[in-house]
Amino acid sequence: MSFIQIQNLLKRFGKVVAVDHIWLEIEKGEIITLLGPSGCGKTTTLRCIAGLERPDEGDVVIDGRPMFSKGFVPPAKRGIGMVFQNYAVWPHMRVFDNVAYGLKLARLPKKEIRKRVQKTLELVGLKGLENRYPTQLSGGQQQRVALARALTRNPKVLLLDEPLSNLDAKLREKMRFEIKSLVKRMGITAVYVTHDQAEAMVISDRVAVMNQGKIVQVGSAEEIYHRPATKFVADFIGVTNFISGRVAEVDADRAEAVLEADFGRVRCKVLVPESAIQGRQATAFVRPEDVEVRERSAGGENLFRGTVLHRVYLGNILYLFVKLGDTSLRVQARATMPYREDDEIHVYLDPYRTIIIQD
């Protein structure tokens, strides 16, 4: 049995359906991220797990114990720790007292409290800062205080609601790895909420992509990036080029099809048979790194001549926006390539990475 089960969860706010009958199973020791745009229902789902919201239907089961259907289990008795977006540290308390707050409420002996707090502060890299106030700490240190407070009670489940969104870009990147490493070392089951797809891909064992209150795909970072289930997932995860056209040919044995676009015939991979039916309109996607720039035409399938509309130099890579007919493709090229705007170039679309997708 999975350690956390979200069963047919429904939550409304008035006429707005925030969470729409979702199902999700989370294994013990797994880090799973609820990823999606603002308003997709990810934070509401997290709050239902925490017991801060009561669903209209469905249940949450933690370690075999229903949280709603057999009587409401209050947050303090769920064995969870929670880290909020705004840290929620007490400004009038020193670091030690912030971290010890929950243990004092639980009326643990002072000796046990001191032992646990010191151990947790050392674990999160705050040893020696016990007597500082939050205003004397950096943003990253305040985040560690919030994390230490959540961990010091040895929770079964750690819930994190966009905990890095208030940090600058470099510190955010560093903290991603620190949180993942810490949670894995402690063997805690964690549910992480973010709208930042890079953050989700770094931290998670699996990602649950949400849209309009529903979970639209669950999988590893590689799965949702290379094999998105819908056009929404392909568009939301990473940078994507979309090519529209009509399905001219289908080779069911090889799971391939030819898409007749405005700039030519494109051979594509088909992951879902229903997404490529001969004669129908369809959409294919291809990542910028899967479009190859060639200096001259060598002929063959999936090779097209286009014009460079824009050139963006990013140091290690070069982004070219290439016009093919009425379609504009973003192409990731080597930074040393000499192309300029208005140059004519040839691009090759890898047929195994150009995939017809469900709209």
N, C-alpha and C positions, 0 to 999 in steps of 0.2 A: 504493500500500500504506500502511496506517495505521502510525504511528510506534511505537505499542505495541499488541500484540495479546495478549489473554488468551484462551487457547484451551482450552475444555473443562476448566477448572481444578477439581480435586477435592482437598480436604484434610480428613483425618480426624484427630481426637485420640481414640484408643481407639475407642469405639463412636459417638462424637459426630461428626457430619458438620458441620464448620465452614464449608466452602465446597463448594457442591453443583453441580459441572459448569457453571460460569459461562463465558460468552463475552462479550467486550467489546473494542471497537476504539477507540483514542484517537489523535486526529490530532496532528501536529506543532504545537507552540505552543498546544495546547488546555489549559485548566484544567478537569479533570473531578473531581467530588466523589462519593465513595462515602458514601452517606447511609443511616442506619438505626439502629434501637435497639441497645442493648447485646446482644452475642451473635449479631448477624446475619451476621458473617463479614467485615465491612469491613476491620478491622485485619489479619486473617489474610491477606486478599487482598493488602493493601499489603505485608506482610512477604514474601509469595511473590514479588512484583515486585522487592523489594529483595534477595532471596536469603537472608533471615533464616529462612525456612521453606522446606522442600522439599515440593512437592505430591505426593500419591499418584498422581495422573493429570493429564494435560494439560501445557501449556507456557505460557511467557511469552516473547514475541518483542519485543525492543527494537531499533529501527532495523534490522530485517531479520535480527537475530542471535538464534537460540533460546537461552534461558537454562538449559534443563534437558535437552531431548530429544537434543541432540548433545554431551552432557557438561556437567556443572554449572559454571556461570560464577560465581565468587565475587563477593560484594558489591562489593569494591574494584575489580573489573574491569568493572562494569556501566555506569559513567558516570553514577551517580546521586548525589544529595545527599539527606539525610534529616533532617527536623526532628521531634523527639519531643515527646510531651505534657509531659514533665517537664524539658524543655530539655536535660538531660544536659550542662551546661557543667561544666568542671573548676573546683571551688571554690578550689584552690590556685594556679591559673594566672590571670594578668592577661588582660584582654580580648584583647590582641594575640596572646598565646600560644594562647588558646583557638581563635581564628579561624585561626591559622597551623598548628595541630596536624597537619591532614591533609597540608598542603604539606610540612612537615618530614619526615613519614613517606615522602612521595614523593621526598625528597632533592632538592628544587629548590634552586637557588642562593639564598643569603640575600638578594641584591639583588632577585631575582624574587619571593621570598616577601614582602618588605616592600612592594614595589610592588602586588602583588595584594591584600594585607591592607588597606593604606591605601585602595585604590580601593573595596573591598567595604564597609569601615566607613563611608566617605563615602556610599556608595549606600544603606545602611540607616539612616543618621542617627546614627552613633556616633562620628563624627570628634571627636577630642579626648578620648575616654574610653579610649584604648588601654592606659593604665597602671592602670586600676581593676580591683579584684577583683570577682567576681560578687556578693559580699555587699554591695558598695557601689553596686549598681545596683538600679533598680526592676524589677518583674516584666516590664514591657514592654521595658525595655532588655535584660534577660537573654534574652528571646525573640528580640530582634534579634541578639544574639550568636550564638544557635543558628542563626538564619537565615543570618547572615554566614558562619559556618563551613561550612554546607551549600553556599553559593553560590560560595565563594572558589575552588573547584576547577573552576569552569565546567562544571557537570554537564549532561548531556543531559536528564536527568529529575530533577525535584524531587518528593520524597515527603514529605507532611506528615500526621502522625498526631495529630489533635486538638490542634494546637499552641497554641490560645488558651483551652483549657478552664480553665486556672489563673488567668486574668486576670479583673479585675472587669468588670462589664457595659459601662461606658463605654469602657474601654481596649480591650476585646475588639472593640467596634464600630469603633473607630478602626483597629485593626490589620487588620481584614478588608480595608478599602480599601487600606491600605498594602501588604499582601501581594499583592493582586491587581494593583495598579499596578506594583509591582516586577517580578513575574513576567512581566507583559505587556511591560514595557520591555525585559527581557532576552531575550524570545522563547523561554523555557523551557517544555517540556511538563511539566505538574504534575498529580499525583494527590493529592487532599486527602481526608482522612477526618474525618468528624464525625457526631455525632448531633443537632447543632443545625441545624434546617431553615432558619432565617433566615440563618445563616452560609453554608450551602450555596448558597442562592439569591443571595446577594450576590457570592460569590467566583467561582462556576462559569460556564463556558460551557455545560456540560451537567451534569446530575445523574443518577447511577445509584442508584436507590433499592433497598436490599437488605432482605430479610426471610428468616430461617431459612436462611441460606446461599445464597440465590438472588437474582439481579437481577430485580426484578419490573417495573421500568420505567426507561427511559433517555430523557431529553429535556431541553429548556431549562426554566428556572424557570417560565416562563409555561405551558408544556405540562403539566408535572406538577401545577401548581396548578389550572389551569382544566380540564384534560382527563386526570384521573388514570385509570390503567388498571384499578385495582381499588379495592375498599372500603378495603383497608389503606393504599394510597397516599393516598386522599382524607382518611383519618383522621389519618395521620401528618404530612401537609403542611398547615400552617395550622390554622385553626379551622373546623370543619365541622358542619353540621346534617344528620342522617340522618332520612329519612322512610320508613317501611315501609308496604307495602300490596300490593294485588293489581292487576295490569295489566288494566284494563277495556277499553281501546281502543288500537289501534296504527294509526298513519298512516305506512306505510313510505315513501311518496313524500316526505313532509316530515320524516322521521326524528324523529317525535314519538309520544308515547304518553300516555294518561291513567292515572294511578295513583290507585286508590281507597284513600285513607288513612282513618284513623278519624275525622278531622275534616272530610273532604270529598274532592272529586275534584280532583286536581292535574295540570295539563298539564305535561309534562316533555319535555326534549330527550333523544334517544337517540343515543349515540355508537357503541355496539356492539350490532348487531341482536339477538345472542343474549341480551343482558341484559334485553330487554323482549319477552316472548312472551305473547300474550293468555291470560289466565286464570291465569298463574303469579304467585307471590309475588315481589316485587322491592323494591329499595331505591333511593331517590333521595337525592342530596345537594345542598345549597345552602349557599353561604358566607353568613355574617352580613351582609356588605356588599351582598349581592344580594337581601336581604329589605327591602322598602320599607314604612315606616310611613305609613299614611294616616289622616287625622283623621276621616273619615267614609266609610261604605260608598258606593261608586258603582256597585256591581254588577259583573258580569262574571267571567270565569274567574280562578282563582288568587288570589281576594281572600277573606280569612277573618277572622272576628272571634275575638279571643282575650283573655286576661287576663294582665296583667303580674305575674309571680311575683316577680322580683327586678329591681332597678335598680342598675347599677354605673356610677358616674361616673369617667371616666378622663381628665378634663381636656379633651382635644380631641374625644373621642367619648363616647357613652353606650351602654352595653350593656344591652339589655333581654332578660330571659328570659321569653318569652311562651308561655303554655299554650294549645295548640290541641287540644281533645279530650284524648287521653292523650299527646300529643306536646309536648315542650318545645323551642322554637326560640330560639337566640341571635340577636338582631337588633342590628345596628350602626346607631345613629341619631345625629342631630345632638345635640351636647351641650346645646344650648339648648332642646330639646324638654321640655315640662313634665310628662311622664308620671311617675306614682308607682306603687308597688306596689298591686295590686288594681284598677288602672284597666283599663277595657275599651278595646281599640284594634283597629284593622283593619290587617292586614298583607297585602302583595301579594308573591307569589313570582314572580320573573321566569322565565317558562317557558323562556327560552334559557339561563338559568343554573341552573335546577333540572334536574339530569341523572340519569337512571336509570343505575346503575353496576353492574358485575359484583361479586358478593359474593366 
